[in-house]
Amino acid sequence: MAYIIYCDESADTGIKYRDFFGGCIINSADQYEIIQALQAKKDELNFFAEIKWTKVTENYLDKYCEIIDTFFEYIKSGKIKVRIMFRRTDDSIELPYPNSVDDKYFKLYYQFIKHAFGLMRIPDECTPTNIIINLDTLPDKKGKRNEFKEYIHKLPDTNDFANSDITIRSRDIIEIDSKDHILLQCTDIVLGAMNFKLNGFDRLKPPGAYRRGKRTIAKDKLYKHINKKICEIHPNFNIGISTGERGIENPHWNSPYEHWLFKPYEHSQD
């Protein structure tokens, strides 16, 4: 059996929250159906270019809501499982990670892939499992990117995965361009909406203005639409904390949608 992960990142700075990472995981057997449905909806809406949070405007709001509806239909069914990770800006971090890599970005990305998708808790009926990881193009030099990928490749050999039966082949850790991947684009929209709300961008007004700008209002409406969809899965969902079990068995693997407010085992507040 094979599962495919699509990963994105956004906003390494923020007034209240920063270092946002997002991703979704699907069964490879469902890949064609999901991508075809999302791409068909995108074509129907006459979205010919990449869709992403930064492009949301008043004129396109209804179209963004429609494609999010299709995305969340698959989330509610469990065929897409979404994970969002972020941390508080005032938390300093000490992260366990191979000593040869000291970049915070890769340290956090490593933790996100390792823990957020419940890979250590894949049930026996889904194993042996091959994990394919699609990463939005990494913003660093080739040497450091390849080093990071090698550590991801070796994850199944670590003690934390001693009881799991998964493989991550080097050739299955792939950098992709979000322009060509609708699942990554939809993930970007949800990820951007969370950063928008958690950092209070929904309340911003242009300098000297008494009202919010049209783009801010449109993004706020799209965030509220997304939040409504999340609450259909998890009633009274709190976007600013880690998602609890909510009555779901093996939630990190089975839950359709989760947030993770990242705190390393050893952390302090500046």
KELOMI-692324 format. One record per residue (C-alpha): residue number from 1; residue in three letters; x, y, z. Coordinates in steps of 0.5 Angstrom, whole numbers, plus 500, padded with zeros to 3 digits. Layout:
<nodes>
+-----+------+-----+-----+-----+
|  nr | rest |  c1 |  c2 |  c3 |
+-----+------+-----+-----+-----+
| NUM |  ALA |   X |   Y |   Z |
...
+-----+------+-----+-----+-----+
</nodes>
This chain:
<nodes>
+-----+------+-----+-----+-----+
|  nr | rest |  c1 |  c2 |  c3 |
+-----+------+-----+-----+-----+
|   1 |  MET | 500 | 500 | 500 |
|   2 |  ALA | 502 | 507 | 499 |
|   3 |  TYR | 500 | 514 | 502 |
|   4 |  ILE | 502 | 521 | 498 |
|   5 |  ILE | 504 | 527 | 503 |
|   6 |  TYR | 503 | 534 | 500 |
|   7 |  CYS | 507 | 539 | 504 |
|   8 |  ASP | 507 | 547 | 504 |
|   9 |  GLU | 510 | 552 | 508 |
|  10 |  SER | 508 | 559 | 510 |
|  11 |  ALA | 510 | 565 | 514 |
|  12 |  ASP | 516 | 564 | 518 |
|  13 |  THR | 515 | 571 | 522 |
|  14 |  GLY | 508 | 573 | 525 |
|  15 |  ILE | 506 | 578 | 531 |
|  16 |  LYS | 503 | 572 | 535 |
|  17 |  TYR | 504 | 566 | 531 |
|  18 |  ARG | 510 | 564 | 526 |
|  19 |  ASP | 513 | 558 | 522 |
|  20 |  PHE | 507 | 555 | 519 |
|  21 |  PHE | 507 | 548 | 516 |
|  22 |  GLY | 501 | 545 | 512 |
|  23 |  GLY | 500 | 538 | 509 |
|  24 |  CYS | 495 | 533 | 506 |
|  25 |  ILE | 496 | 526 | 506 |
|  26 |  ILE | 492 | 521 | 501 |
|  27 |  ASN | 492 | 514 | 499 |
|  28 |  SER | 495 | 513 | 493 |
|  29 |  ALA | 489 | 509 | 490 |
|  30 |  ASP | 485 | 515 | 491 |
|  31 |  GLN | 490 | 520 | 488 |
|  32 |  TYR | 487 | 520 | 481 |
|  33 |  GLU | 480 | 521 | 483 |
|  34 |  ILE | 481 | 527 | 488 |
|  35 |  ILE | 486 | 530 | 483 |
|  36 |  GLN | 481 | 530 | 477 |
|  37 |  ALA | 475 | 532 | 481 |
|  38 |  LEU | 479 | 538 | 484 |
|  39 |  GLN | 482 | 540 | 477 |
|  40 |  ALA | 475 | 539 | 474 |
|  41 |  LYS | 472 | 544 | 479 |
|  42 |  LYS | 478 | 549 | 478 |
|  43 |  ASP | 477 | 549 | 470 |
|  44 |  GLU | 469 | 550 | 471 |
|  45 |  LEU | 471 | 556 | 475 |
|  46 |  ASN | 475 | 558 | 470 |
|  47 |  PHE | 481 | 558 | 474 |
|  48 |  PHE | 487 | 558 | 469 |
|  49 |  ALA | 493 | 560 | 473 |
|  50 |  GLU | 495 | 558 | 480 |
|  51 |  ILE | 490 | 559 | 486 |
|  52 |  LYS | 493 | 561 | 492 |
|  53 |  TRP | 491 | 565 | 499 |
|  54 |  THR | 495 | 571 | 496 |
|  55 |  LYS | 491 | 572 | 490 |
|  56 |  VAL | 484 | 572 | 494 |
|  57 |  THR | 480 | 578 | 492 |
|  58 |  GLU | 473 | 580 | 492 |
|  59 |  ASN | 472 | 579 | 485 |
|  60 |  TYR | 474 | 571 | 486 |
|  61 |  LEU | 471 | 570 | 493 |
|  62 |  ASP | 465 | 566 | 491 |
|  63 |  LYS | 470 | 561 | 486 |
|  64 |  TYR | 475 | 560 | 492 |
|  65 |  CYS | 469 | 558 | 496 |
|  66 |  GLU | 467 | 553 | 491 |
|  67 |  ILE | 473 | 550 | 490 |
|  68 |  ILE | 474 | 550 | 498 |
|  69 |  ASP | 468 | 546 | 498 |
|  70 |  THR | 470 | 541 | 494 |
|  71 |  PHE | 477 | 540 | 498 |
|  72 |  PHE | 473 | 539 | 504 |
|  73 |  GLU | 468 | 534 | 501 |
|  74 |  TYR | 474 | 529 | 501 |
|  75 |  ILE | 477 | 531 | 507 |
|  76 |  LYS | 470 | 530 | 511 |
|  77 |  SER | 470 | 523 | 507 |
|  78 |  GLY | 477 | 522 | 510 |
|  79 |  LYS | 480 | 521 | 503 |
|  80 |  ILE | 484 | 527 | 504 |
|  81 |  LYS | 487 | 528 | 511 |
|  82 |  VAL | 490 | 535 | 513 |
|  83 |  ARG | 495 | 537 | 518 |
|  84 |  ILE | 497 | 545 | 520 |
|  85 |  MET | 503 | 546 | 524 |
|  86 |  PHE | 505 | 553 | 527 |
|  87 |  ARG | 508 | 556 | 533 |
|  88 |  ARG | 508 | 562 | 538 |
|  89 |  THR | 512 | 567 | 536 |
|  90 |  ASP | 515 | 568 | 543 |
|  91 |  ASP | 517 | 561 | 544 |
|  92 |  SER | 524 | 560 | 543 |
|  93 |  ILE | 526 | 553 | 541 |
|  94 |  GLU | 531 | 547 | 542 |
|  95 |  LEU | 529 | 542 | 537 |
|  96 |  PRO | 532 | 535 | 537 |
|  97 |  TYR | 535 | 534 | 530 |
|  98 |  PRO | 541 | 531 | 527 |
|  99 |  ASN | 547 | 536 | 529 |
| 100 |  SER | 550 | 537 | 522 |
| 101 |  VAL | 543 | 541 | 520 |
| 102 |  ASP | 542 | 547 | 524 |
| 103 |  ASP | 537 | 551 | 520 |
| 104 |  LYS | 531 | 552 | 524 |
| 105 |  TYR | 526 | 552 | 518 |
| 106 |  PHE | 529 | 544 | 516 |
| 107 |  LYS | 528 | 543 | 524 |
| 108 |  LEU | 521 | 544 | 524 |
| 109 |  TYR | 520 | 541 | 517 |
| 110 |  TYR | 523 | 535 | 520 |
| 111 |  GLN | 518 | 535 | 526 |
| 112 |  PHE | 512 | 536 | 522 |
| 113 |  ILE | 513 | 530 | 517 |
| 114 |  LYS | 515 | 526 | 523 |
| 115 |  HIS | 509 | 527 | 527 |
| 116 |  ALA | 504 | 531 | 524 |
| 117 |  PHE | 501 | 525 | 520 |
| 118 |  GLY | 501 | 520 | 525 |
| 119 |  LEU | 506 | 516 | 521 |
| 120 |  MET | 508 | 512 | 527 |
| 121 |  ARG | 501 | 510 | 528 |
| 122 |  ILE | 499 | 507 | 521 |
| 123 |  PRO | 495 | 501 | 523 |
| 124 |  ASP | 497 | 494 | 521 |
| 125 |  GLU | 492 | 493 | 516 |
| 126 |  CYS | 495 | 499 | 512 |
| 127 |  THR | 502 | 496 | 512 |
| 128 |  PRO | 507 | 495 | 509 |
| 129 |  THR | 507 | 502 | 507 |
| 130 |  ASN | 511 | 506 | 502 |
| 131 |  ILE | 510 | 514 | 504 |
| 132 |  ILE | 511 | 518 | 498 |
| 133 |  ILE | 513 | 526 | 500 |
| 134 |  ASN | 512 | 532 | 495 |
| 135 |  LEU | 515 | 538 | 498 |
| 136 |  ASP | 513 | 545 | 495 |
| 137 |  THR | 520 | 547 | 492 |
| 138 |  LEU | 525 | 548 | 498 |
| 139 |  PRO | 528 | 555 | 499 |
| 140 |  ASP | 535 | 553 | 500 |
| 141 |  LYS | 542 | 551 | 497 |
| 142 |  LYS | 542 | 544 | 493 |
| 143 |  GLY | 547 | 541 | 498 |
| 144 |  LYS | 542 | 543 | 505 |
| 145 |  ARG | 536 | 541 | 501 |
| 146 |  ASN | 539 | 534 | 499 |
| 147 |  GLU | 541 | 533 | 506 |
| 148 |  PHE | 534 | 534 | 509 |
| 149 |  LYS | 531 | 529 | 504 |
| 150 |  GLU | 536 | 524 | 507 |
| 151 |  TYR | 534 | 525 | 514 |
| 152 |  ILE | 527 | 524 | 512 |
| 153 |  HIS | 529 | 518 | 508 |
| 154 |  LYS | 532 | 515 | 514 |
| 155 |  LEU | 526 | 517 | 519 |
| 156 |  PRO | 524 | 509 | 518 |
| 157 |  ASP | 530 | 507 | 521 |
| 158 |  THR | 530 | 511 | 528 |
| 159 |  ASN | 528 | 509 | 534 |
| 160 |  ASP | 521 | 512 | 534 |
| 161 |  PHE | 519 | 508 | 528 |
| 162 |  ALA | 522 | 501 | 531 |
| 163 |  ASN | 515 | 498 | 531 |
| 164 |  SER | 512 | 501 | 524 |
| 165 |  ASP | 513 | 498 | 518 |
| 166 |  ILE | 514 | 504 | 513 |
| 167 |  THR | 519 | 506 | 508 |
| 168 |  ILE | 521 | 512 | 505 |
| 169 |  ARG | 525 | 511 | 499 |
| 170 |  SER | 530 | 517 | 497 |
| 171 |  ARG | 527 | 517 | 490 |
| 172 |  ASP | 520 | 518 | 493 |
| 173 |  ILE | 522 | 525 | 496 |
| 174 |  ILE | 520 | 530 | 491 |
| 175 |  GLU | 520 | 537 | 490 |
| 176 |  ILE | 515 | 540 | 486 |
| 177 |  ASP | 512 | 546 | 483 |
| 178 |  SER | 505 | 548 | 487 |
| 179 |  LYS | 503 | 551 | 480 |
| 180 |  ASP | 502 | 544 | 477 |
| 181 |  HIS | 499 | 541 | 483 |
| 182 |  ILE | 492 | 542 | 485 |
| 183 |  LEU | 492 | 539 | 492 |
| 184 |  LEU | 498 | 543 | 494 |
| 185 |  GLN | 494 | 549 | 492 |
| 186 |  CYS | 488 | 548 | 496 |
| 187 |  THR | 493 | 546 | 502 |
| 188 |  ASP | 496 | 553 | 501 |
| 189 |  ILE | 489 | 557 | 501 |
| 190 |  VAL | 487 | 553 | 508 |
| 191 |  LEU | 494 | 555 | 511 |
| 192 |  GLY | 494 | 562 | 509 |
| 193 |  ALA | 487 | 563 | 512 |
| 194 |  MET | 490 | 560 | 519 |
| 195 |  ASN | 496 | 565 | 519 |
| 196 |  PHE | 491 | 571 | 517 |
| 197 |  LYS | 486 | 569 | 523 |
| 198 |  LEU | 491 | 567 | 528 |
| 199 |  ASN | 496 | 574 | 527 |
| 200 |  GLY | 490 | 578 | 527 |
| 201 |  PHE | 491 | 580 | 519 |
| 202 |  ASP | 483 | 580 | 519 |
| 203 |  ARG | 483 | 587 | 523 |
| 204 |  LEU | 488 | 591 | 519 |
| 205 |  LYS | 486 | 597 | 516 |
| 206 |  PRO | 490 | 601 | 511 |
| 207 |  PRO | 494 | 607 | 514 |
| 208 |  GLY | 489 | 613 | 515 |
| 209 |  ALA | 483 | 609 | 514 |
| 210 |  TYR | 477 | 607 | 518 |
| 211 |  ARG | 475 | 601 | 514 |
| 212 |  ARG | 478 | 595 | 512 |
| 213 |  GLY | 480 | 594 | 505 |
| 214 |  LYS | 476 | 590 | 500 |
| 215 |  ARG | 481 | 585 | 500 |
| 216 |  THR | 482 | 584 | 507 |
| 217 |  ILE | 474 | 583 | 508 |
| 218 |  ALA | 474 | 578 | 502 |
| 219 |  LYS | 480 | 574 | 505 |
| 220 |  ASP | 476 | 574 | 512 |
| 221 |  LYS | 470 | 572 | 509 |
| 222 |  LEU | 474 | 566 | 506 |
| 223 |  TYR | 477 | 564 | 512 |
| 224 |  LYS | 470 | 564 | 516 |
| 225 |  HIS | 468 | 559 | 510 |
| 226 |  ILE | 474 | 555 | 511 |
| 227 |  ASN | 472 | 555 | 519 |
| 228 |  LYS | 465 | 553 | 518 |
| 229 |  LYS | 467 | 547 | 514 |
| 230 |  ILE | 472 | 545 | 519 |
| 231 |  CYS | 467 | 546 | 525 |
| 232 |  GLU | 462 | 541 | 520 |
| 233 |  ILE | 468 | 536 | 522 |
| 234 |  HIS | 470 | 538 | 529 |
| 235 |  PRO | 464 | 542 | 532 |
| 236 |  ASN | 467 | 548 | 536 |
| 237 |  PHE | 474 | 548 | 533 |
| 238 |  ASN | 479 | 552 | 536 |
| 239 |  ILE | 484 | 554 | 531 |
| 240 |  GLY | 489 | 556 | 536 |
| 241 |  ILE | 491 | 550 | 540 |
| 242 |  SER | 493 | 543 | 538 |
| 243 |  THR | 487 | 539 | 536 |
| 244 |  GLY | 485 | 534 | 541 |
| 245 |  GLU | 482 | 526 | 540 |
| 246 |  ARG | 475 | 529 | 540 |
| 247 |  GLY | 473 | 521 | 540 |
| 248 |  ILE | 477 | 519 | 534 |
| 249 |  GLU | 481 | 513 | 535 |
| 250 |  ASN | 488 | 513 | 533 |
| 251 |  PRO | 487 | 521 | 532 |
| 252 |  HIS | 493 | 523 | 529 |
| 253 |  TRP | 493 | 518 | 523 |
| 254 |  ASN | 485 | 518 | 523 |
| 255 |  SER | 483 | 525 | 524 |
| 256 |  PRO | 480 | 528 | 517 |
| 257 |  TYR | 483 | 535 | 520 |
| 258 |  GLU | 488 | 537 | 525 |
| 259 |  HIS | 492 | 543 | 528 |
| 260 |  TRP | 498 | 542 | 532 |
| 261 |  LEU | 501 | 548 | 536 |
| 262 |  PHE | 508 | 546 | 536 |
| 263 |  LYS | 512 | 546 | 543 |
| 264 |  PRO | 518 | 542 | 543 |
| 265 |  TYR | 520 | 538 | 549 |
| 266 |  GLU | 524 | 544 | 552 |
| 267 |  HIS | 522 | 551 | 551 |
| 268 |  SER | 522 | 557 | 554 |
| 269 |  GLN | 519 | 564 | 553 |
| 270 |  ASP | 523 | 570 | 551 |
+-----+------+-----+-----+-----+
</nodes>
